[in-house]
């Protein structure tokens, strides 16, 4: 039993690492599509996890969250660099680059959820468990990254949509980003769990 739990823990961390790598690479490809070659020139348009691993966000945090109660595993990779001044779309370019990451994770979740739904009866229980894990982790990453707190992607979308007269909100959020993200992680994250499980059930069609 302990060996099975250890395997599940290690595999969940592996799934998370590759999911956050896909998330970051999609930022780079969107920036490239919009005219900024920074990520490509930095060698970050690759799925090689060694190019993206952040020791804390990609290894330590996923390991800790995988052994904590609650079944929620999350983390992050090194941000892919891009120069917003190179983007052809100066009005919405930042938001498009930011949204590319969460939408990639949502796309991964939808693909594996569809495989579960349409492959029902043909998918072995062990494979189904792995697919469910992939769906859940990518749903978590989607929701987590859309929260409008710096440096999460949702903040860039929010700030991009604000009129000029409200840009002081961005300065305020940036100034207290560390405090806000800690408050969210320790006190507010639990309020997002029902939405995460609801989205998971909508995609997979069954509870965990």
C-alpha positions as CSV (number, residue, x, y, z in Angstrom):
1,X,0.0,0.0,0.0
2,X,2.8,2.4,0.9
3,X,4.6,1.6,-2.4
4,X,1.4,2.4,-4.3
5,X,1.0,5.7,-2.5
6,X,4.6,6.6,-3.1
7,X,4.2,5.8,-6.8
8,X,1.0,8.0,-7.0
9,X,2.8,10.8,-5.2
10,X,5.8,10.8,-7.5
11,X,3.6,10.4,-10.6
12,X,1.4,13.3,-9.6
13,X,4.6,15.5,-9.2
14,X,5.8,14.3,-12.7
15,X,2.4,15.2,-14.2
16,X,2.5,18.6,-12.6
17,X,6.0,19.3,-13.8
18,X,5.1,18.6,-17.4
19,X,1.8,20.5,-17.1
20,X,3.5,23.6,-15.9
21,X,6.1,23.2,-18.6
22,X,3.4,23.1,-21.2
23,X,1.8,26.1,-19.5
24,X,5.0,28.2,-19.8
25,X,5.9,27.1,-23.3
26,X,2.5,28.2,-24.5
27,X,3.3,31.7,-23.1
28,X,6.4,31.8,-25.3
29,X,4.7,30.5,-28.4
30,X,1.9,33.1,-28.1
31,X,4.5,35.8,-27.6
32,X,6.4,34.5,-30.7
33,X,3.1,34.5,-32.7
34,X,2.5,38.1,-31.7
35,X,6.0,39.1,-32.8
36,X,8.3,38.7,-29.8
37,X,11.2,36.2,-30.3
38,X,12.6,36.6,-26.7
39,X,11.5,33.1,-25.5
40,X,12.9,31.5,-28.7
41,X,16.2,33.3,-28.4
42,X,16.4,32.3,-24.8
43,X,15.9,28.6,-25.7
44,X,12.7,28.3,-23.8
45,X,10.4,27.1,-26.6
46,X,11.1,23.5,-25.6
47,X,9.2,20.9,-23.6
48,X,12.5,19.8,-22.0
49,X,11.6,20.3,-18.3
50,X,15.3,21.0,-17.4
51,X,15.0,24.3,-19.2
52,X,12.0,25.3,-17.1
53,X,12.3,23.8,-13.7
54,X,12.2,26.1,-10.7
55,X,13.8,24.3,-7.7
56,X,11.1,25.6,-5.3
57,X,8.0,25.9,-7.5
58,X,8.6,22.8,-9.7
59,X,10.1,20.4,-7.1
60,X,9.7,21.4,-3.4
61,X,6.2,22.9,-3.5
62,X,4.7,20.0,-5.5
63,X,6.3,17.5,-3.2
64,X,5.0,19.2,-0.1
65,X,1.5,19.6,-1.4
66,X,1.4,16.0,-2.7
67,X,1.9,14.7,0.9
68,X,-0.5,17.2,2.6
69,X,-4.1,16.2,3.1
70,X,-6.7,17.5,0.6
71,X,-5.4,15.8,-2.6
72,X,-4.4,19.2,-4.1
73,X,-1.0,19.4,-5.9
74,X,0.2,22.6,-7.4
75,X,3.4,24.4,-8.3
76,X,5.0,26.5,-11.0
77,X,8.0,26.7,-13.4
78,X,10.4,29.5,-14.2
79,X,8.5,32.1,-16.2
80,X,9.2,32.2,-19.9
81,X,10.6,35.7,-20.7
82,X,9.0,38.0,-23.3
83,X,9.2,41.6,-24.1
84,X,5.7,43.2,-24.2
85,X,7.1,46.1,-26.3
86,X,7.8,43.7,-29.2
87,X,4.2,42.5,-29.4
88,X,2.2,43.6,-32.4
89,X,-1.0,43.9,-30.4
90,X,0.0,46.5,-27.8
91,X,-3.5,46.8,-26.4
92,X,-4.3,43.1,-25.7
93,X,-1.0,41.4,-26.3
94,X,-0.2,41.0,-22.6
95,X,-3.6,39.5,-21.9
96,X,-3.2,37.1,-24.9
97,X,0.2,35.9,-23.7
98,X,-1.1,35.5,-20.2
99,X,-4.2,33.5,-21.2
100,X,-2.2,31.1,-23.3
101,X,-1.0,29.3,-20.2
102,X,-4.3,28.6,-18.4
103,X,-6.0,27.8,-21.7
104,X,-3.3,25.2,-22.5
105,X,-3.9,23.5,-19.1
106,X,-7.7,23.6,-19.7
107,X,-7.1,22.1,-23.2
108,X,-5.1,19.3,-21.7
109,X,-7.8,18.6,-19.1
110,X,-10.5,18.6,-21.8
111,X,-8.5,16.1,-24.0
112,X,-8.0,13.6,-21.2
113,X,-11.5,14.0,-19.9
114,X,-12.8,13.3,-23.4
115,X,-10.7,10.2,-23.5
116,X,-12.2,9.1,-20.2
117,X,-15.7,9.8,-21.3
118,X,-15.6,8.3,-24.8
119,X,-13.3,5.4,-23.8
120,X,-15.4,4.3,-20.9
121,X,-15.2,0.5,-20.7
122,X,-12.2,0.4,-23.0
123,X,-9.8,2.1,-20.6
124,X,-8.1,0.0,-18.0
125,X,-8.7,1.2,-14.4
126,X,-5.0,2.0,-13.9
127,X,-5.0,4.1,-17.0
128,X,-8.2,5.8,-16.0
129,X,-6.7,6.7,-12.6
130,X,-3.8,8.4,-14.4
131,X,-6.0,10.3,-16.8
132,X,-8.2,11.5,-13.8
133,X,-5.0,12.8,-12.1
134,X,-4.0,14.6,-15.3
135,X,-7.4,16.2,-15.6
136,X,-7.5,17.3,-11.9
137,X,-4.0,18.7,-11.9
138,X,-4.6,20.7,-15.1
139,X,-8.0,22.0,-13.8
140,X,-6.2,23.2,-10.6
141,X,-3.5,24.9,-12.7
142,X,-6.2,26.6,-14.9
143,X,-8.1,28.0,-11.9
144,X,-5.0,28.8,-9.8
145,X,-3.4,30.8,-12.6
146,X,-6.6,32.8,-13.4
147,X,-6.7,34.3,-10.0
148,X,-6.0,38.1,-10.5
149,X,-3.1,38.3,-8.1
150,X,0.5,39.1,-9.3
151,X,2.4,37.2,-10.6
152,X,-0.4,34.9,-11.7
153,X,-1.8,35.2,-15.2
154,X,-5.2,36.4,-14.1
155,X,-3.6,39.6,-12.9
156,X,-2.2,40.5,-16.3
157,X,-5.6,39.9,-17.9
158,X,-7.2,42.2,-15.2
159,X,-4.6,44.9,-15.5
160,X,-4.8,44.8,-19.3
161,X,-8.5,45.3,-19.2
162,X,-8.4,48.2,-16.7
163,X,-8.9,51.8,-18.1
164,X,-6.0,54.2,-17.7
165,X,-7.7,56.0,-14.8
166,X,-7.7,52.7,-12.8
167,X,-4.1,51.7,-13.5
168,X,-3.2,52.7,-9.9
169,X,-4.8,49.4,-9.0
170,X,-2.0,47.5,-10.8
171,X,0.6,49.5,-8.9
172,X,-1.1,48.7,-5.6
173,X,-1.3,44.9,-6.4
174,X,2.3,44.8,-7.6
175,X,3.5,46.6,-4.4
176,X,1.8,44.0,-2.2
177,X,2.0,41.0,-4.5
178,X,3.9,38.8,-2.0
179,X,1.5,39.5,0.9
180,X,-1.5,39.0,-1.4
181,X,-0.3,35.7,-2.7
182,X,0.5,34.4,0.8
183,X,-3.0,35.5,2.0
184,X,-4.5,33.7,-1.0
185,X,-2.5,30.5,-0.5
186,X,-3.1,30.2,3.2
187,X,-6.6,31.6,3.7
188,X,-8.5,32.0,0.4
189,X,-7.5,29.0,-1.7
190,X,-9.9,26.7,0.1
191,X,-12.8,28.7,-1.2
192,X,-11.8,27.8,-4.8
193,X,-11.9,24.1,-4.1
194,X,-15.6,23.6,-4.7
195,X,-15.3,25.3,-8.1
196,X,-12.3,23.1,-9.0
197,X,-14.2,19.9,-8.2
198,X,-17.3,21.2,-10.0
199,X,-15.2,21.9,-13.2
200,X,-13.6,18.4,-12.8
201,X,-17.0,16.7,-12.5
202,X,-18.3,18.7,-15.5
203,X,-15.4,17.5,-17.6
204,X,-15.1,13.9,-16.5
205,X,-18.8,13.4,-15.9
206,X,-18.2,11.7,-12.5
207,X,-16.9,12.6,-9.0
208,X,-13.4,11.6,-8.1
